[in-house]
Amino acid sequence: MTKFTPLLTAFLLAGTWISSCLGGEARPNSDWPQWRGQNRDGVAAASPKLLDAWPKEGPPLVWKSGWIPGGLEGGCGSPVVADGKVFLYVNWKHPREGGAKYRLITQELLLDAGWLPDLPEPLAKKIEAAWSSANRPNSSGWRWWFAESAKDPKDKELDDFLAKKPELDKYIKDFVATLDPKDAQKYGAYIKRRLCMSTEKGKWGVAPGLTWDELAKLSTFRDKGFSSYREWLWELRKEHVAIPGAMPLRGNLFVPYAWIGAFTMTDTVVCLDAATGMELWKKEFPEDEAIYRGDYSYWDWHLGDFANLGASGTMAVANGKCYAAGAMGLYCLSAKDGSVVWKVDGKPEHSSPLVAGGIVYHCGAAYNAENGTQLWKHPRWKEARGLDEFGRYSPAELWVSGDKNYILTSDTGRGFGFINSTTCCLELETGKLAWSLKGGPYGPISGDLFVQAGKVYKMTPTSAEPVASLADPRNSGPSVIHQGHLYAMMDGGDGGRISLSCSDLKTGEMKWKDKCPAGEGVISMPALADGKMILPLVFCHNFHGGAVGQDLIQMVKASPDEKYVQLGIFNPKNLCSMTSPAVAGGLLFLRLEDGVACYDLRAK
């Protein structure tokens, strides 16, 4: 009699029942082939019967993949499932000098930040007193050279700056004149740059200059290797190195630029066997460093975490091809082996491509899904930049009316997209503008209804008219629609705890609202299957350099007649923040900080 090990038994059982869900005899539309599923609404319409309650430890784990970095080391693209395979885009970071360790604090970076290795302590104290003095004239406007440019500015640039700041120029010269002539000659150029570093916080709360004590502490980490970004931050905290700012990534510019300088990146697509989690293929495409030294650097210090992630879109799969939006453009690969079918060059975006009717739409343009030929360009599209989160983060929504496909997308606006952007409804086949509506798309589509900024609109091929207003406009965040009711997650307003609400789409009436048992932020999209919601509960402090492993997944009954009914909650350990769950054939696929995990949700 053959002796089966537990691992082999699990492998065989997984292969048997997963193949029945995802293989050639799969039920119609049971896959989750693009962002938020078959119809991009977060609903697994063809789900089998799921467990009515999870065990205390959570649903059974079927498999966990090998190492695939997530979060700050790999981005936050969500998994998709199609034809018995799991596909994932990874913005894969690689230590710049090879090996497994990131060297974040280099001597070059320290010098740029204002440190000098041989500076005598008494002189350092004098310079520090002059730098921090309330009498020092304002030096705002002088850029941190390491932060704003790949090269140091020439001395002439600093002289030109000081020529426009005569009071500051005089202050520096007067200070240097008080020093020993030998010190003045040896350290004069350093002092001039140091005293031009601003101490004033800008409009984003960023204090450009680090104190000498902070620089001295940071110098003790010079050339030390760290296995991850979080390990580095924890080491800094352990040694009581205080970086100014409310959060480590959004305080002083030194932090994000130390990280950006420590790695190279590749646009990477990974394909796993949905039955076992085994890697079937992986394709890597090197990124142009100018992208994250240039384009990314602009919004890194504005949005903090997001640029550190790198591109984080979710893939789409259709007709044997998979489509990934990375830092270098839009890729079309063979789903069989990852070979390149076509590629369109472009800038980094987080938005996830939409595929329907043989057409791929991504960031303002539609392409032939077979050969990549551009079919049309969004008539009102403006290139996303800076803080324009709609262009960079919001995927297009799919609406089917009659026998015609439409998409709801943004025109990207300028600056804060939710203020300046416009929702545009376009014919997918032609790009013709059907109608537009001020503001950005928030809620999912259900039939001819969609939710935007607290209002419910009914769509036709020529217009969108409001039919109801939600009792609380905030209840239109990450959400799903089930049987005419909107189930929405919302930050704040309840002691910092996430709330879940149920609203009637026809009337806007709030049926109920309740606090989630845990979680501090809403930065992931929920899913729904068999009348049950799968909700990620995110602890925001984890993402800002804190401990990984406390984010939770919860299952809640979707019913307007009963208040918050929790059917289960568990900690998948190392859940990758900002990723959305995929539900296919009764299986739950989660992106983790160190891979992908598959759980069995089905009733036995």
N, C-alpha and C positions, 0 to 999 in steps of 0.2 A: 504493500500500500504506500502510495506517495505521501511523504510527510510535507505539509505546507507550513512554512513560517508565517507569522502574523502579517509580515509585510507582503509576502507573495499572495496570501489569501486576499488581503485588501486589494492588491493589484488586479487579481483575476476578477473579483467581484465588481470592482470599479469598472473594469473594461466591459463586463457583461451588461450591467444596467445603464451605464452612461452611453454605451453604443446604441442601446435601444431608444435612448432619449435624443441623441444627437447625430446618429448615423443615418444610413439610407432610409430607415423607416421612421424618421423623426416626425412628430406631429406638425402640422402646418404652422409656420411662423414661430416655432419654439425657440429659434436662435435669438441672440442679442447682438446683432451684427454691426451696430454703430452706437454713437453716443445716445444713452438713455433708451436703447432697444430698437425694436423693429420700426416703430413709428416715431421715435425720438420723444416719447411722452412719459417715459419711466414705467410703462405698463407691460408686463409679460402676459399678453392676452390669451395665449394658448397654454397657460400653466396647468400642470396636473394638480391634484389635491395636495396641499402642504400640511405639515404638522400643525395642529391647533395650539400647541405649546412646545417650547424648547426645554430640554433638560437644563438643570442648573448650570452645567458646564457649556451649554450651547449646542447647536446642531452638530451631528457627526462630521468630523474632518475627513474628507476623502483623500486629499493629497495636498502637499505643499511643494511648490517648485524649488529648484535650486536658486542660487543667489541671483537676484535681479535688483539693482539698487532703486530705491524710491525716494521721494521727497527731495531734500537738498542734494542728494547724490544722483538722482535719476529722474526728477520731475514727477508730475502728478497726472499723467495720462491714465485713463481708466481702462480696464480690460474689456474686450468684446469677444463674443463667442459665435462661431459660424462653422458649419460643416465638420463638427467634431474637433475643432481647434480653437485655441485661445490666442488672440493676437494682442500685442501691447507695444505702444511706442514708448521708448525710454530715451530721455535726454541724458545719456550715460556720461558721467564725469570720470576722468582718468587722471591720477596724480601726474602733474606736469613732468616730473623727472622719472616717471616709471615706478614700478614697485607698487606696494599697497598703501603707502603713507603719503598724506598731503603735507607739504612744507608750506605753511601759511605765512609765517612771519620771517621775512628775509631781511638781510641788512639793508638792501635797497629800499624796501618799503619803509623801514624804520627811519632811514635818512630822509626820505621824502616827507615823512610825518613830523619831522622836526627833531629827531634824536641825533646825537653825535657821540660816537663811542669813547673818544679820548678827552671829552670835555671835563676839566677839573670841577670838582663839586662846588667849591666856593664861587667859581664863575657861573656855573649852572644856576645857582641860587640867585645871583644878581640878575642874570638874564631872565629868569622866571619871574622875579619881582617886577622887572620892567615890562614884561609881556602881559602880566595879569593886572598891572596897575590901572586904576580907574582914570589916571591921567593920560594913558596912552591914547592917542587919537584913533578914531575909528578906521579900521583897515578892511572893512567889508568891500567885496568886489574883487579881491585878489584870490584867484582860484587855487585850490590845492592841486599842485601840478600832477601828482600821481593819480589823482581822482579824475581829472578832467581831460587828460591827454596821455597818450602812450609814451610821449617823450617829455623830458624836462624842458621848461621854458628857458629861453636864453636870458642871459643877464640883462640884455637890453629891454626885454619884456618887463622885468621887474623895475628897471630904471624908468621906463615909460609910465608904469603904474604910479610910482612914487612922484613923478613929475606932476601928476594930477592930484597928489595928496601932499602938498607942501608941509602941512603941519606934522604929518606922520614922518615925512622925510627928515624934518628937523629934529623930531623926537629921537629918531634912530641915531642920527649923527651926534647929537648931544650925549646920548648914552655911551656910544662907542668912545667918545672923547674922554669919558671919565675912567676908562680902563687903562691898565698898563699898556704902553705902546706895543710890546711884544704880543700880548693877547689880542689887542685891536687888529694887528696885522694878520695874525694867524686865524682868528675867528670872525673877522669883520664880515665876510660874505655870508657865513652861516647866521650871524646875528641879524643881518639885514632881512634874510628870508624868514627867520624865526619870528621877528617882531612884526612881520606883515601878515602872519597867520591870525585869522580873526577868532575872537572868543565869543562873538555875538551869535546867538542862535538865529537861524534864518526862519523863513515862513513855515518850513516843515519841521521846526524844532531841532534842527541839526546844528550842533556846535562844531565848526570845522577843526578847531585846534585841540590837541591833547595836551594835558599838563606834563611837566617834566617827570613828575613821579609816575604818572601813567605810562609814559614812554619808557622809563627805566624798568618798570615791572614787565612791560611787554618785551623788552630786550632780553629778558631771561628765557624767553621762549624762542629766541632766534634759532632758525634752522632745525628746530625740533619737528619730528614727523608725527602726524595724527591720523588715525584710521578713518575719522569722519569729522564733519564740521561740528557736530554736536559734542564730540569728545573734546575738541579744541575749546569750545565755549565753556564746557564744564571744568576744564583745567584752569581756564582763566578765572572762573568764579571761585574755584577751590583755593587759588592763590590770592584771592581778594583783589583781582584786577578789575577795577570798576571802569567800564566804558560808558561815557555819558549817553543819556537818552532813555526813553521809557522802556524800550525793548532792545536787546542786543543787536538786532539787525537793522534797527531804525534809529540808532543813536548816531555815534560818530561815523564818518565815512570810512575810517580805517577798517572797520569790521567787514563790510561787504567787499571792499576792494582787496583785502587780504585773501578772502575766499576766492574771488574771481581770478586772482593771479595764481592760484595754487593748482589749477587743473586745465586740462584740455577737454573738449567734449566731442561726442559723436552722436549724430542722429542714428538711433538704433531701433530696429524692429525685431521683436522676439515672437516666435510662434511655438506654442506648447500643445501637446496632445491633451485634449479636454478630458480624456479618460484617466490619464495617469499623471499629468503635470510634467512629463518628460519633454525636454527641449527637442523640437523637430528641426528648427533652423534659426539662425540669428544673422542679421545683416547690419553692418556698421558703415556709416558714411561720415568721414571727418568733417568737422565744422570749421568755417573760416573764423579765426580768432578775432578778426576785426569786428565781428558781429557782437560778441559779448564784451569786447573792449570798447566798442563804439555805441551801437544801438542800445544794447542792454544797459550800458553804464548810465545812459540818460535817465532811465526810469528805475534803475536799481535803488538809488538812494531816495527816490520818491516813494515807491511802493514797497521798499524793503525786501520782503521775502520773495515776492513773485519772480523777480528777475534772477535771483539766486537759484531758483528752480530750473531755469532754462525752459525751452518750449515744452508745453504739457498738454497738447491736444490728445483727443481720443480718436482711435482709428475707425475706419469703416470698411466693411467687407461685402463684396457682391460679385457674383458670377466668376468665381475663381480668382479674383483679384483683391488685394487689400490696399487701402489708401491711407497714408500717414502724412500729417502736416508737421514738419520739423523746423529746425532753425534755418535750414538751407532751402526750404521750399516745400512743394507738394510732391510726394512720391507715390507712384503706382507700382506695386510689386506683385509677382505671382504668389498666390496664396499657397501654392504647392511647394515651392522651394526658395522663395524670396528673391528670385532674379528680378532685375529692374525691367519693367515694361515701358515706362516713361517717367519723366520728371519735369516739373516746372519750377524754375528757380524763383525764390521769393525770400522775403524777410521773415524773421522769427515771429510766430503768432501762436497763441494758446488755443485758438478756436479750432473746433473739430469739423472735419469735412463731412458734408451731407451727400449721400448717394441715393438716387432714385431715378427710375426710368432711363437708365443708361447715361445719366449725366452726373457729374461731380461738381458740387458748388463749394467754394471755399474763398472766404475773404474777398468778396467783390467780383468774382469771376466764375463762370461755368465752363466745364471742359467735357469733351467726349470721354466717357469712362474707358473706352477701349484704347484710344490712341493719344489722349491728352491734348487734342486740338482745342484751342479756346473757341467756344461757341458764342459767348457774349460777355459783356462786362456790365456790372451794376451801373445803371445810368446816373446814380447819385452818390456813388461810393467815393469816399475820401480816405486817403491812406491813414491807417491808425498810427498814432504816435503818443508819446508821453503817457498821460493818465487816462487815455481813452480805453476804458475796460471793455466796452462793447465790441470794438473791433478786435481786441486781442483775446478776449475771454468768452464771448457769447457765441455759441454755435447757432446756425440757422435752424429754424423750426420747419417741419414739413406739414403742409395742409393739403388734403386731397378733396377736391370738389368736383363731383361728377366723375368724368374720366380724365381730369386734368390735375397735374401736380403743381402746387404753388409752394413758395417758401416765404417765411417771415424772417427778415434779417434787418440789421441796422444799416444806416448810411454812415455810421461811425462818428459823425459830429466832430467836435473838437473839445479838448480838455475833458471835463467830467462828462462822459457819454450819457449818463442817465439824465442830465440836464439838457444837453444840446443835441442829443441824437434823435433820429426819426426811425420809427418802424416802417419798413417798406414791405409790401406784399408784391412778389414778382412771380410771373409765370416761369416755371422752371425751364420749360423748353425754349422759350424765346428771350427771357429777361425783361419782357414788357412789364412796366409798372402798372399794377392793378389798382392800388391805392396806398396811401401813406398815413401815418398817425404819429404825432409828436410823442417822443419818449421811446424807451427801449423795450424789447420783448422780455417779460418776466416769467409768466406762467406757461404751463404746457397747453397744448391744443386738445380739445375734446369735441369731435364733430365740427360744428361751425362756430364754436365758442373758444375764446381765449381770454386770459386775464392779464391786465397790464396796469401796474401802479394803483391797485385797489379797485379797479373797475373791470366788469365783465363785458366783453364785446361780442357781438354776433357778426360774422364775416359773410360777405358775398363776393363774387368775383369783381365787384366794382366799388365796394365800400366796407367799412367796419363801423357799426353803430353801437353805442353803449346801451346795454339792456338792464344792468344792475350795478350797484356800488356795494362793495364789501363793507360790513359794519365797521371793521377796523382795516384801514388801507394797508397797514403793515402786514396783514395776513395774505400776502401774495408773493412770498419769498420762495425758497426751494419747496417744490410741491408736486403732488400728483392729483389726478382727477379720477374719481370712481363713482359711477352711477349718479352722475349729476352733482356731485359734491367735491369741493376743493379741500384737500388736506394739505395744510401749509405749515412749514417750520419757520420760526421767527426768533431772532436774537433779542435779548434785553427785555426790559419792562417788567421782569419778574425776578428781581434780585440777581440778575445776570444769568439766570437759567433759561435754556431754550424752551419755547412753548410750541405746542402743536394745536392747531385749530381746525375745525370743520365748518365750512360755509356752503350754503345752498347757492349754486351758480345761477339759478333762475331769479332769485330774490335778493341775494347778497346777505341774507340772514345768517348770523353766526349760530350754528347749532351747539357748539361747545368749544371751549378753549381750556387747555390745562398745561401745567408745567411738566416737562420731561424729568425723569428721575435723576438724570445726570447730564453733563455736557454744558459747555460754555459758549459755543459758537456754531453758526450754521455756514459751513463752507463746502458742503457736499450735497449732492442731489439724492433724494430718496427713490426707491423703486416700489412697485406694487405687483403682487401676484396672488391669485386665489383670494382676493379680498383682504389681503394682509399687506401692510406697509413694512418695508425694510428701511430703517432709518439709521444713518450714521450719526453718532453723538460725539462731537468733537470737543476735546479739551484744548482750547487755543494756545495755552502756554506750552503745550508739547511742541507745537510747530515753531515757536519762537525760541528754539534752542533748549527747551526743557526736556524732561524725561520722556522717552518714547514708550508706548505700550499701555496707555491708559484710555485711549479712545475706544468707544464701544459700538456694537451693532445691536439694534433692538428691533423686535417685531411687534407691531401694533395692529389691532383690529380696525379696519376701515368701515365704520358704521356711524351714520348720523344720529342714531337713536341711543347710543351708549357713549358715555364720556370715555376718556382715555382708558383703553383696555390693553394693557401690556401683556403680550403673549410669550415674551421671552427676551432676554438680554444676555449678551456675553462679550467677553474681551478676546478678540482674535489675536491679540498681541502684535504690536508693531503695525497697526493699521496705518496706511499711508494717508495722511490728511489731505483733504481737497479732492480725493478720488471718489467716484460714485460706484455703487455695487452693480454687478451684472447678474441677472437671473435668467437662466436658460434651462428648460426642461426640468424645472424643480431644483436646480442646483444653483448655489450662490457662489459667485466668483469675486474675490476681494483682492485689491492691490495692497500689498504690505510694503513696509520700508525695506524688506529684504527678499521680496519675491511675490508670488501669487498663491493664494490658497483657495481651495474648492471645498464647499460644505454641502451636505445632502439635506435639503429642506423638506423632502417629500414624506407624506404619510405612508406608512407601511401597509 
